[in-house]
Amino acid sequence: RTITKKIQIEKSLAPDLWTVEADTSQIEQILLNLCINARDAMPTGGKLTLTTENFYLRDKSDYNYIKAKKGKYVKISISDTGEGIPEEIQNKIFDPFFSTKGKEKGTGLGLSMVYGIVKNHGGHINVKSTRAEGTVFEVLFPKSDKIEEATKPISEPEVVPGGHETILLVDDEEVIRDLGEEILTNKGYTVLLASNGLEAVKQYEQQGDKIGLVILDMIMPKMDGMETYKRLKGMDSSLKILISSGYGYDSPDHADFREGLDGFIQKPYKVDELNKKVRQVLDKKN
């Protein structure tokens, strides 16, 4: 659903990839984020290519990987035939809050979040782009020597029940909204979307009698999470709100929410964790 039919998707996936140690849901968020960026760079259509391959970095003579350690990696490349990224801003795109899409599209945390996930996995991310020709993001994940662990039987995951409630998902990052909507609708929920606090308040004024839960981001344009929280609780003190943030629960930014908080989930969230938290908050008695 996220990629329009105007964009052709091609895959070139190596059959003999080395083993890496990674968090599946966070890798999915990396791919979804980069693919959405590629989609936005091709508003009239184009080609999106995903490639995987084993990659041996023998030395640092290649300027593209000057910050990466020598060694064996699995490389994932996401390339598009879009408008490209101007050379003068290519070294800024992973900075928090830097964005070329305008405030209505988000705060610019998407690529910063991608960068953080890659670094937390001991990896490296690189961008190559030419105006009017396209962009390639290359992500390197270090090869793991723990091959024997990959062959162990995987235990059955906990089955988290879904539901039929209506959930208002408020987040200024399109990638988070798309991912959250897909996860929750797959569990049977009806999902309403808002990209900022003003939209969230308006949605609740119009459909508050249907909404059983609000998932609320903290850092947003126009009206931030703190003010939105107060406005929504002022309209209905019994409304259940699940706070979503890239900062930890113990962050000073969340001090005002801890007492009486319905629930908290840290971004980037895991699929099972989101489903579990949603169900816990919905089932909580007021």
Backbone as CSV, one residue per row, in Angstrom:
resi,resn,N_x,N_y,N_z,CA_x,CA_y,CA_z,C_x,C_y,C_z
1,ARG,0.823,-1.214,0.000,0.000,0.000,0.000,0.852,1.257,0.000
2,THR,2.033,1.195,0.583,2.842,2.389,0.776,3.442,2.904,-0.521
3,ILE,3.760,2.006,-1.453,4.380,2.388,-2.721,3.321,2.367,-3.820
4,THR,3.188,3.488,-4.552,2.172,3.572,-5.598,2.541,2.694,-6.795
5,LYS,1.536,2.405,-7.622,1.759,1.559,-8.797,2.582,2.259,-9.871
6,LYS,2.768,3.564,-9.741,3.590,4.294,-10.707,5.076,3.949,-10.541
7,ILE,5.405,3.338,-9.403,6.805,3.010,-9.115,7.023,1.507,-9.297
8,GLN,7.971,1.172,-10.117,8.335,-0.231,-10.362,9.319,-0.684,-9.284
9,ILE,9.054,-1.824,-8.669,9.926,-2.340,-7.614,10.703,-3.539,-8.141
10,GLU,12.012,-3.483,-8.030,12.861,-4.592,-8.442,13.695,-5.061,-7.253
11,LYS,13.982,-6.363,-7.197,14.789,-6.938,-6.124,15.921,-7.770,-6.708
12,SER,17.080,-7.630,-6.128,18.226,-8.461,-6.489,18.838,-8.947,-5.175
13,LEU,18.412,-10.139,-4.746,18.742,-10.624,-3.406,19.689,-11.818,-3.492
14,ALA,20.857,-11.681,-2.874,21.843,-12.761,-2.899,21.334,-13.965,-2.104
15,PRO,21.492,-15.179,-2.621,20.960,-16.370,-1.946,21.846,-16.883,-0.814
16,ASP,23.088,-16.396,-0.724,24.044,-16.962,0.224,24.564,-15.909,1.203
17,LEU,23.679,-15.087,1.700,24.101,-14.007,2.600,24.673,-14.550,3.899
18,TRP,25.659,-13.838,4.438,26.187,-14.171,5.748,25.145,-13.872,6.823
19,THR,25.369,-14.445,7.988,24.478,-14.215,9.121,24.832,-12.899,9.814
20,VAL,23.803,-12.135,10.197,24.007,-10.938,11.007,23.118,-11.021,12.239
21,GLU,23.482,-10.272,13.263,22.649,-10.183,14.464,21.864,-8.880,14.385
22,ALA,20.541,-8.987,14.359,19.738,-7.781,14.161,18.353,-7.949,14.768
23,ASP,17.741,-6.822,15.089,16.364,-6.781,15.566,15.453,-6.667,14.349
24,THR,14.641,-7.673,14.130,13.837,-7.746,12.902,12.956,-6.524,12.698
25,SER,12.225,-6.115,13.739,11.288,-5.004,13.567,12.022,-3.702,13.280
26,GLN,13.216,-3.528,13.857,13.962,-2.298,13.598,14.528,-2.287,12.182
27,ILE,14.929,-3.465,11.677,15.385,-3.539,10.290,14.222,-3.229,9.345
28,GLU,13.035,-3.705,9.681,11.855,-3.397,8.878,11.609,-1.887,8.844
29,GLN,11.821,-1.224,9.988,11.611,0.223,10.025,12.636,0.954,9.162
30,ILE,13.880,0.462,9.159,14.902,1.049,8.281,14.448,0.953,6.823
31,LEU,14.050,-0.244,6.404,13.658,-0.465,5.006,12.432,0.361,4.634
32,LEU,11.434,0.367,5.520,10.217,1.119,5.230,10.517,2.607,5.114
33,ASN,11.341,3.122,6.020,11.680,4.539,6.000,12.418,4.926,4.723
34,LEU,13.425,4.129,4.360,14.206,4.435,3.155,13.367,4.285,1.890
35,CYS,12.470,3.296,1.882,11.613,3.112,0.704,10.607,4.259,0.563
36,ILE,10.105,4.768,1.682,9.179,5.907,1.619,9.905,7.156,1.140
37,ASN,11.145,7.348,1.580,11.940,8.471,1.076,12.137,8.357,-0.437
38,ALA,12.407,7.129,-0.893,12.577,6.907,-2.331,11.276,7.202,-3.072
39,ARG,10.164,6.758,-2.513,8.856,7.034,-3.121,8.616,8.535,-3.255
40,ASP,8.916,9.284,-2.191,8.684,10.734,-2.213,9.587,11.441,-3.221
41,ALA,10.733,10.830,-3.546,11.653,11.424,-4.527,11.214,11.144,-5.958
42,MET,10.170,10.297,-6.125,9.682,9.937,-7.460,8.181,10.195,-7.566
43,PRO,7.743,11.444,-7.422,6.296,11.739,-7.415,5.593,11.382,-8.716
44,THR,6.326,11.340,-9.825,5.699,11.000,-11.115,6.005,9.568,-11.532
45,GLY,6.652,8.793,-10.645,6.971,7.414,-10.951,8.455,7.200,-11.172
46,GLY,8.851,5.927,-11.231,10.254,5.592,-11.413,10.509,4.154,-11.001
47,LYS,11.744,3.860,-10.658,12.101,2.495,-10.278,12.778,2.480,-8.909
48,LEU,12.317,1.587,-8.053,12.885,1.370,-6.728,13.544,-0.002,-6.733
49,THR,14.819,-0.059,-6.395,15.566,-1.314,-6.434,16.132,-1.634,-5.059
50,LEU,15.892,-2.855,-4.601,16.434,-3.336,-3.333,17.418,-4.456,-3.629
51,THR,18.627,-4.317,-3.105,19.704,-5.276,-3.381,20.344,-5.716,-2.074
52,THR,20.654,-7.009,-1.970,21.433,-7.513,-0.838,22.645,-8.261,-1.374
53,GLU,23.767,-8.140,-0.651,24.989,-8.828,-1.070,25.973,-8.901,0.093
54,ASN,26.862,-9.867,0.035,27.976,-9.917,0.968,29.027,-8.906,0.540
55,PHE,29.634,-8.244,1.511,30.560,-7.163,1.189,31.776,-7.246,2.117
56,TYR,32.962,-7.307,1.529,34.203,-7.412,2.305,34.954,-6.088,2.190
57,LEU,34.998,-5.335,3.269,35.732,-4.075,3.299,37.165,-4.376,3.736
58,ARG,38.058,-4.398,2.776,39.443,-4.801,3.060,40.290,-3.634,3.570
59,ASP,39.982,-2.427,3.113,40.722,-1.255,3.583,39.812,-0.043,3.455
60,LYS,40.331,1.118,3.817,39.520,2.329,3.811,39.873,3.244,2.636
61,SER,40.370,2.640,1.563,40.710,3.439,0.398,39.459,3.996,-0.275
62,ASP,38.307,3.314,-0.064,37.041,3.797,-0.602,36.500,4.871,0.331
63,TYR,36.434,6.107,-0.134,35.999,7.229,0.694,34.595,7.010,1.253
64,ASN,33.755,6.262,0.536,32.379,6.057,0.982,32.308,5.319,2.319
65,TYR,33.325,4.549,2.636,33.287,3.748,3.860,34.431,4.107,4.807
66,ILE,34.861,5.351,4.755,36.026,5.756,5.532,35.764,5.654,7.036
67,LYS,34.497,5.727,7.451,34.174,5.653,8.873,33.851,4.236,9.325
68,ALA,33.815,3.284,8.415,33.487,1.900,8.765,34.758,1.112,9.071
69,LYS,34.637,0.155,9.973,35.762,-0.712,10.301,35.966,-1.745,9.192
70,LYS,37.210,-2.160,9.009,37.478,-3.227,8.041,36.800,-4.519,8.503
71,GLY,36.356,-5.319,7.546,35.731,-6.576,7.907,34.653,-6.987,6.925
72,LYS,33.904,-8.023,7.304,32.857,-8.580,6.459,31.492,-8.039,6.879
73,TYR,30.701,-7.668,5.880,29.387,-7.086,6.119,28.356,-7.688,5.159
74,VAL,27.109,-7.592,5.562,26.003,-7.782,4.625,25.528,-6.389,4.241
75,LYS,25.464,-6.132,2.941,25.080,-4.799,2.461,23.682,-4.831,1.866
76,ILE,22.858,-3.903,2.314,21.526,-3.704,1.755,21.531,-2.357,1.055
77,SER,21.147,-2.337,-0.208,21.101,-1.093,-0.974,19.669,-0.800,-1.400
78,ILE,19.241,0.436,-1.202,17.925,0.899,-1.649,18.165,2.058,-2.602
79,SER,17.843,1.882,-3.872,18.123,2.917,-4.864,16.845,3.353,-5.571
80,ASP,16.824,4.616,-5.980,15.681,5.139,-6.719,16.172,5.929,-7.927
81,THR,15.251,6.223,-8.827,15.575,7.007,-10.022,14.956,8.394,-9.914
82,GLY,14.909,8.906,-8.702,14.229,10.165,-8.440,15.071,11.399,-8.675
83,GLU,14.662,12.470,-8.002,15.233,13.793,-8.254,16.601,14.002,-7.625
84,GLY,17.011,13.103,-6.726,18.329,13.214,-6.125,18.375,14.195,-4.963
85,ILE,19.480,14.140,-4.218,19.687,15.008,-3.064,20.804,15.995,-3.404
86,PRO,20.580,17.294,-3.234,21.642,18.265,-3.535,22.923,17.949,-2.759
87,GLU,24.048,18.059,-3.426,25.325,17.695,-2.823,25.605,18.489,-1.550
88,GLU,25.168,19.740,-1.515,25.489,20.594,-0.376,24.768,20.207,0.911
89,ILE,23.745,19.361,0.823,23.042,18.957,2.054,23.188,17.463,2.352
90,GLN,23.935,16.737,1.538,24.050,15.295,1.745,24.679,14.947,3.091
91,ASN,25.559,15.811,3.609,26.190,15.531,4.896,25.317,15.942,6.072
92,LYS,24.098,16.447,5.804,23.207,16.887,6.884,21.978,16.000,7.047
93,ILE,21.735,15.103,6.096,20.435,14.422,6.063,20.197,13.504,7.245
94,PHE,21.260,13.065,7.946,21.074,12.194,9.104,21.004,12.979,10.411
95,ASP,21.090,14.301,10.328,21.012,15.127,11.536,19.576,15.167,12.031
96,PRO,19.367,15.089,13.364,18.005,15.208,13.895,17.358,16.530,13.479
97,PHE,16.096,16.442,13.098,15.245,17.584,12.762,15.578,18.232,11.419
98,PHE,16.582,17.695,10.687,16.844,18.245,9.358,15.885,17.601,8.366
99,SER,15.194,18.427,7.589,14.244,17.903,6.612,14.107,18.878,5.456
100,THR,13.892,18.329,4.274,13.634,19.167,3.097,12.168,19.096,2.683
101,LYS,11.340,18.402,3.494,9.960,18.137,3.083,8.954,19.152,3.608
102,GLY,9.387,20.059,4.466,8.444,21.013,5.035,7.820,20.477,6.299
103,LYS,7.368,21.370,7.164,6.866,20.971,8.485,5.645,20.075,8.400
104,GLU,4.834,20.241,7.364,3.621,19.426,7.265,3.943,17.967,7.028
105,LYS,5.166,17.660,6.592,5.561,16.277,6.316,6.251,15.624,7.514
106,GLY,6.602,16.401,8.547,7.246,15.794,9.710,8.371,16.646,10.252
107,THR,8.969,16.158,11.339,10.017,16.912,12.017,11.400,16.568,11.504
108,GLY,11.533,15.585,10.620,12.843,15.231,10.095,13.575,14.206,10.932
109,LEU,12.851,13.458,11.766,13.498,12.457,12.616,13.683,11.124,11.901
110,GLY,13.096,10.951,10.708,13.133,9.656,10.035,14.522,9.132,9.765
111,LEU,15.343,9.879,9.023,16.687,9.417,8.690,17.594,9.424,9.907
112,SER,17.345,10.322,10.842,18.109,10.311,12.089,17.854,9.019,12.857
113,MET,16.596,8.574,12.841,16.239,7.325,13.506,16.894,6.137,12.803
114,VAL,16.892,6.168,11.461,17.553,5.121,10.687,19.037,5.057,11.056
115,TYR,19.673,6.210,11.088,21.105,6.291,11.425,21.364,5.694,12.811
116,GLY,20.507,6.031,13.776,20.676,5.514,15.127,20.537,4.004,15.203
117,ILE,19.559,3.452,14.494,19.364,2.000,14.495,20.576,1.295,13.895
118,VAL,21.063,1.826,12.771,22.220,1.214,12.103,23.438,1.233,13.032
119,LYS,23.690,2.370,13.665,24.842,2.480,14.559,24.701,1.564,15.770
120,ASN,23.486,1.423,16.294,23.260,0.522,17.428,23.510,-0.933,17.066
121,HIS,23.452,-1.254,15.780,23.755,-2.604,15.307,25.223,-2.750,14.902
122,GLY,26.022,-1.722,15.160,27.428,-1.780,14.794,27.662,-1.618,13.305
123,GLY,26.691,-1.044,12.616,26.755,-0.944,11.164,27.151,0.432,10.669
124,HIS,26.938,0.636,9.382,27.334,1.876,8.716,26.331,2.166,7.610
125,ILE,26.003,3.456,7.419,25.083,3.838,6.349,25.726,4.930,5.508
126,ASN,25.525,4.824,4.206,26.147,5.739,3.262,25.124,6.128,2.199
127,VAL,25.222,7.367,1.717,24.320,7.815,0.659,25.134,8.299,-0.537
128,LYS,24.672,7.923,-1.729,25.237,8.419,-2.988,24.077,8.985,-3.791
129,SER,24.230,10.209,-4.251,23.111,10.826,-4.956,23.600,11.811,-6.003
130,THR,22.872,11.830,-7.119,23.159,12.765,-8.212,21.851,13.436,-8.610
131,ARG,21.866,14.755,-8.688,20.654,15.480,-9.046,20.094,14.985,-10.368
132,ALA,18.780,14.772,-10.357,18.012,14.357,-11.542,18.322,12.939,-12.003
133,GLU,19.163,12.209,-11.269,19.486,10.826,-11.649,19.058,9.805,-10.597
134,GLY,19.075,10.195,-9.340,18.624,9.266,-8.321,19.538,9.201,-7.111
135,THR,19.147,8.328,-6.171,19.842,8.199,-4.890,19.985,6.731,-4.523
136,VAL,21.093,6.395,-3.890,21.315,5.054,-3.368,21.710,5.167,-1.891
137,PHE,20.961,4.501,-1.026,21.349,4.351,0.369,21.925,2.949,0.537
138,GLU,23.134,2.865,1.103,23.778,1.584,1.362,23.910,1.396,2.871
139,VAL,23.409,0.270,3.355,23.468,-0.034,4.788,24.314,-1.286,4.984
140,LEU,25.330,-1.185,5.825,26.207,-2.319,6.116,25.933,-2.838,7.519
141,PHE,25.729,-4.162,7.634,25.601,-4.817,8.930,26.734,-5.825,9.085
142,PRO,27.480,-5.780,10.197,28.639,-6.671,10.339,28.244,-8.145,10.374
143,LYS,29.032,-8.953,9.715,28.840,-10.403,9.721,29.016,-10.931,11.138
144,SER,28.148,-11.859,11.517,28.230,-12.474,12.841,28.893,-13.852,12.738
145,ASP,29.665,-14.188,13.762,30.278,-15.521,13.822,29.411,-16.511,14.581
146,LYS,28.270,-16.056,15.065,27.399,-16.916,15.867,26.429,-17.675,14.976
147,ILE,26.984,-18.380,13.990,26.146,-19.084,13.022,25.332,-20.188,13.686
148,GLU,25.938,-20.841,14.686,25.227,-21.953,15.328,23.939,-21.500,15.989
149,GLU,23.890,-20.251,16.468,22.678,-19.770,17.115,21.553,-19.579,16.110
150,ALA,21.905,-19.265,14.879,20.888,-19.043,13.855,20.184,-20.335,13.469
151,THR,20.813,-21.487,13.765,20.217,-22.765,13.386,19.364,-23.357,14.493
152,LYS,19.348,-22.712,15.670,18.540,-23.226,16.770,17.053,-23.024,16.481
153,PRO,16.217,-23.963,16.937,14.777,-23.790,16.731,14.295,-22.492,17.374
154,ILE,13.442,-21.764,16.669,12.903,-20.515,17.192,11.644,-20.824,17.982
155,SER,11.579,-20.335,19.225,10.413,-20.586,20.069,9.203,-19.860,19.503
156,GLU,8.040,-20.424,19.766,6.808,-19.826,19.266,6.586,-18.465,19.929
157,PRO,6.350,-17.418,19.143,6.115,-16.102,19.727,4.778,-16.050,20.458
158,GLU,4.695,-15.164,21.438,3.443,-14.975,22.152,2.393,-14.415,21.199
159,VAL,1.216,-15.005,21.212,0.131,-14.544,20.356,-0.626,-13.444,21.096
160,VAL,-0.543,-12.228,20.576,-1.214,-11.089,21.199,-2.568,-10.899,20.533
161,PRO,-3.646,-10.920,21.300,-4.968,-10.752,20.685,-5.148,-9.359,20.112
162,GLY,-5.970,-9.269,19.076,-6.301,-7.982,18.484,-7.613,-7.482,19.048
163,GLY,-8.344,-6.707,18.248,-9.623,-6.179,18.717,-10.319,-5.421,17.601
164,HIS,-11.450,-4.802,17.953,-12.252,-4.084,16.962,-12.460,-2.619,17.353
165,GLU,-11.683,-2.153,18.315,-11.799,-0.764,18.734,-11.242,0.197,17.674
166,THR,-11.584,1.461,17.813,-11.051,2.505,16.940,-9.906,3.215,17.659
167,ILE,-8.786,3.337,16.979,-7.583,3.929,17.557,-7.186,5.151,16.739
168,LEU,-6.908,6.251,17.415,-6.396,7.467,16.760,-4.879,7.489,16.925
169,LEU,-4.169,7.376,15.814,-2.706,7.370,15.817,-2.204,8.750,15.402
170,VAL,-1.491,9.406,16.315,-1.031,10.781,16.089,0.497,10.790,16.026
171,ASP,1.051,11.064,14.865,2.507,11.119,14.699,2.824,11.950,13.464
172,ASP,3.815,12.825,13.567,4.136,13.686,12.434,4.986,12.979,11.386
173,GLU,5.552,11.797,11.724,6.371,11.065,10.759,5.497,10.099,9.951
174,GLU,5.477,10.298,8.645,4.630,9.481,7.777,4.980,8.001,7.879
175,VAL,6.272,7.689,8.008,6.679,6.291,8.075,6.114,5.613,9.314
176,ILE,6.035,6.347,10.426,5.473,5.781,11.658,3.975,5.587,11.512
177,ARG,3.309,6.561,10.911,1.861,6.427,10.712,1.541,5.241,9.805
178,ASP,2.285,5.115,8.698,2.032,4.007,7.766,2.260,2.657,8.436
179,LEU,3.374,2.558,9.167,3.697,1.299,9.821,2.677,0.977,10.902
180,GLY,2.350,1.975,11.735,1.380,1.752,12.802,0.024,1.353,12.275
181,GLU,-0.417,2.018,11.203,-1.715,1.686,10.608,-1.730,0.247,10.107
182,GLU,-0.648,-0.175,9.457,-0.597,-1.532,8.923,-0.610,-2.572,10.050
183,ILE,0.184,-2.336,11.093,0.253,-3.267,12.223,-1.108,-3.407,12.884
184,LEU,-1.763,-2.282,13.150,-3.006,-2.296,13.916,-4.199,-2.779,13.101
185,THR,-4.264,-2.408,11.820,-5.369,-2.911,11.005,-5.261,-4.414,10.802
186,ASN,-4.036,-4.935,10.772,-3.857,-6.384,10.673,-4.384,-7.104,11.900
187,LYS,-4.513,-6.395,13.005,-5.060,-6.970,14.236,-6.555,-6.706,14.384
188,GLY,-7.153,-6.087,13.370,-8.598,-5.896,13.381,-9.087,-4.532,13.824
189,TYR,-8.175,-3.652,14.253,-8.580,-2.334,14.719,-8.925,-1.406,13.548
190,THR,-9.765,-0.425,13.818,-9.984,0.677,12.893,-9.037,1.802,13.286
191,VAL,-8.279,2.326,12.326,-7.244,3.305,12.646,-7.550,4.637,11.977
192,LEU,-7.582,5.695,12.797,-7.674,7.060,12.311,-6.291,7.694,12.441
193,LEU,-5.940,8.583,11.513,-4.595,9.147,11.494,-4.620,10.659,11.643
194,ALA,-3.622,11.188,12.357,-3.425,12.628,12.476,-1.926,12.899,12.472
195,SER,-1.509,13.962,11.761,-0.083,14.253,11.640,0.406,15.304,12.637
196,ASN,-0.513,15.872,13.421,-0.119,16.833,14.453,-1.233,16.961,15.479
197,GLY,-0.967,17.732,16.523,-1.926,17.856,17.606,-3.229,18.513,17.213
198,LEU,-3.171,19.527,16.351,-4.393,20.201,15.925,-5.327,19.247,15.188
199,GLU,-4.740,18.410,14.310,-5.551,17.418,13.602,-6.138,16.406,14.580
200,ALA,-5.354,16.030,15.594,-5.824,15.049,16.582,-7.030,15.576,17.348
201,VAL,-6.964,16.835,17.791,-8.071,17.440,18.541,-9.315,17.524,17.660
202,LYS,-9.124,17.910,16.402,-10.258,17.999,15.478,-10.885,16.626,15.244
203,GLN,-10.041,15.609,15.057,-10.550,14.238,14.873,-11.370,13.808,16.089
204,TYR,-10.853,14.141,17.291,-11.567,13.715,18.502,-12.882,14.476,18.670
205,GLU,-12.902,15.751,18.285,-14.148,16.513,18.346,-15.206,15.894,17.444
206,GLN,-14.769,15.373,16.300,-15.709,14.827,15.319,-16.098,13.378,15.608
207,GLN,-15.151,12.584,16.132,-15.409,11.151,16.265,-15.021,10.595,17.638
208,GLY,-15.008,11.472,18.626,-14.586,11.054,19.962,-15.404,9.919,20.554
209,ASP,-16.685,9.831,20.170,-17.534,8.772,20.714,-17.125,7.397,20.211
210,LYS,-16.335,7.344,19.120,-15.891,6.065,18.559,-14.484,5.674,19.028
211,ILE,-13.693,6.646,19.429,-12.269,6.416,19.695,-12.051,5.813,21.072
212,GLY,-11.423,4.637,21.085,-11.164,3.955,22.360,-9.764,4.200,22.894
213,LEU,-8.858,4.637,22.021,-7.465,4.832,22.429,-6.801,5.828,21.493
214,VAL,-5.914,6.663,22.063,-5.082,7.563,21.273,-3.622,7.183,21.487
215,ILE,-2.892,6.968,20.388,-1.436,6.779,20.453,-0.822,8.110,20.063
216,LEU,-0.123,8.737,20.993,0.261,10.138,20.848,1.771,10.336,20.875
217,ASP,2.295,10.877,19.787,3.711,11.232,19.701,3.949,12.503,20.503
218,MET,5.189,12.689,20.982,5.498,13.825,21.826,6.045,15.027,21.074
219,ILE,6.856,14.804,20.041,7.496,15.911,19.332,6.824,16.078,17.972
220,MET,6.023,17.155,17.851,5.274,17.391,16.619,5.197,18.880,16.349
221,PRO,5.013,19.251,15.079,4.803,20.665,14.751,3.376,21.087,15.069
222,LYS,3.146,22.402,15.075,1.823,23.022,15.236,1.287,22.900,16.661
223,MET,1.202,21.687,17.199,0.823,21.492,18.598,1.544,20.249,19.098
224,ASP,2.413,20.392,20.095,3.220,19.253,20.524,2.413,18.275,21.371
225,GLY,3.052,17.182,21.759,2.365,16.131,22.489,1.842,16.562,23.841
226,MET,2.604,17.393,24.550,2.197,17.865,25.872,0.881,18.630,25.799
227,GLU,0.816,19.606,24.899,-0.395,20.408,24.765,-1.558,19.563,24.250
228,THR,-1.281,18.661,23.312,-2.336,17.787,22.783,-2.896,16.885,23.876
229,TYR,-1.998,16.347,24.692,-2.410,15.489,25.817,-3.377,16.244,26.733
230,LYS,-3.022,17.478,27.076,-3.852,18.275,27.975,-5.203,18.584,27.351
231,ARG,-5.177,18.919,26.053,-6.436,19.247,25.366,-7.364,18.038,25.300
232,LEU,-6.813,16.887,24.961,-7.629,15.682,24.842,-8.172,15.244,26.207
233,LYS,-7.329,15.282,27.221,-7.779,14.912,28.562,-8.806,15.904,29.094
234,GLY,-8.676,17.178,28.669,-9.663,18.175,29.065,-11.023,17.912,28.441
235,MET,-11.032,17.310,27.263,-12.282,16.970,26.589,-12.912,15.713,27.183
236,ASP,-12.047,14.790,27.635,-12.532,13.535,28.237,-11.447,12.994,29.163
237,SER,-11.621,13.179,30.447,-10.598,12.774,31.416,-10.396,11.269,31.460
238,SER,-11.376,10.502,30.977,-11.259,9.044,31.004,-10.643,8.480,29.724
239,LEU,-10.322,9.354,28.768,-9.748,8.910,27.508,-8.402,8.219,27.749
240,LYS,-8.210,7.070,27.121,-6.959,6.323,27.271,-5.963,6.790,26.218
241,ILE,-4.771,7.190,26.692,-3.743,7.714,25.797,-2.444,6.944,26.015
242,LEU,-1.921,6.384,24.934,-0.637,5.687,24.953,0.414,6.637,24.388
243,ILE,1.341,7.069,25.241,2.374,8.003,24.827,3.442,7.268,24.024
244,SER,3.833,7.854,22.882,4.854,7.278,22.022,5.973,8.299,21.861
245,SER,7.223,7.858,22.100,8.331,8.802,22.048,9.632,8.104,21.703
246,GLY,10.531,8.841,21.058,11.860,8.316,20.774,12.782,8.406,21.974
247,TYR,12.341,9.129,23.009,13.120,9.249,24.232,12.600,8.249,25.258
248,GLY,13.453,7.826,26.179,13.082,6.813,27.165,12.018,7.279,28.135
249,TYR,11.411,6.326,28.804,10.342,6.612,29.758,10.822,7.523,30.878
250,ASP,12.087,7.373,31.283,12.625,8.148,32.395,13.131,9.524,31.985
251,SER,12.971,9.893,30.738,13.431,11.191,30.270,12.734,12.317,31.028
252,PRO,13.462,13.392,31.377,12.828,14.539,32.044,11.672,15.122,31.231
253,ASP,11.712,14.947,29.915,10.647,15.470,29.064,9.291,14.846,29.364
254,HIS,9.313,13.689,30.035,8.057,12.970,30.283,7.635,13.019,31.747
255,ALA,8.276,13.867,32.531,8.000,13.904,33.972,6.533,14.210,34.266
256,ASP,5.936,15.101,33.468,4.552,15.498,33.713,3.548,14.400,33.392
257,PHE,3.986,13.356,32.685,3.055,12.309,32.274,3.080,11.078,33.180
258,ARG,4.123,10.924,33.974,4.315,9.636,34.652,3.189,9.309,35.624
259,GLU,2.709,10.302,36.339,1.634,10.046,37.292,0.313,9.918,36.542
260,GLY,-0.308,8.779,36.671,-1.569,8.541,35.997,-1.445,8.219,34.525
261,LEU,-0.224,7.916,34.075,-0.015,7.600,32.660,-0.675,6.270,32.305
262,ASP,-1.425,6.248,31.190,-2.085,5.013,30.766,-1.085,4.008,30.214
263,GLY,-0.081,4.494,29.488,0.902,3.596,28.912,1.953,4.388,28.153
264,PHE,3.116,3.768,27.960,4.224,4.415,27.258,4.906,3.383,26.371
265,ILE,5.240,3.791,25.139,5.995,2.916,24.246,7.077,3.745,23.565
266,GLN,8.290,3.205,23.533,9.413,3.938,22.951,9.555,3.614,21.473
267,LYS,9.861,4.654,20.690,10.135,4.478,19.265,11.638,4.360,19.052
268,PRO,12.082,3.613,18.034,11.246,2.829,17.120,10.708,1.587,17.822
269,TYR,9.394,1.354,17.747,8.802,0.263,18.489,8.830,-1.042,17.707
270,LYS,8.722,-2.110,18.466,8.645,-3.437,17.872,7.182,-3.790,17.642
271,VAL,6.935,-4.575,16.623,5.563,-4.909,16.232,4.804,-5.569,17.379
272,ASP,5.391,-6.618,17.963,4.711,-7.343,19.041,4.513,-6.459,20.259
273,GLU,5.504,-5.597,20.531,5.399,-4.727,21.697,4.265,-3.720,21.529
274,LEU,4.127,-3.166,20.315,3.038,-2.223,20.068,1.687,-2.898,20.262
275,ASN,1.508,-4.077,19.677,0.238,-4.791,19.835,-0.067,-5.106,21.293
276,LYS,0.976,-5.501,22.016,0.786,-5.848,23.429,0.411,-4.630,24.253
277,LYS,1.114,-3.508,24.028,0.837,-2.282,24.783,-0.576,-1.773,24.499
278,VAL,-0.970,-1.811,23.229,-2.304,-1.349,22.848,-3.375,-2.157,23.562
279,ARG,-3.192,-3.474,23.590,-4.183,-4.324,24.213,-4.232,-4.097,25.731
280,GLN,-3.055,-3.917,26.338,-2.983,-3.680,27.783,-3.732,-2.405,28.173
281,VAL,-3.501,-1.333,27.410,-4.139,-0.057,27.738,-5.641,-0.125,27.493
282,LEU,-6.065,-0.736,26.399,-7.493,-0.846,26.111,-8.223,-1.672,27.171
283,ASP,-7.539,-2.678,27.697,-8.179,-3.558,28.676,-8.096,-3.016,30.095
284,LYS,-7.332,-1.950,30.286,-7.174,-1.382,31.639,-8.484,-0.720,32.081
285,LYS,-8.825,-0.970,33.332,-10.048,-0.363,33.882,-9.749,1.062,34.350
286,ASN,-10.672,1.975,34.044,-10.488,3.374,34.467,-10.679,3.520,35.972
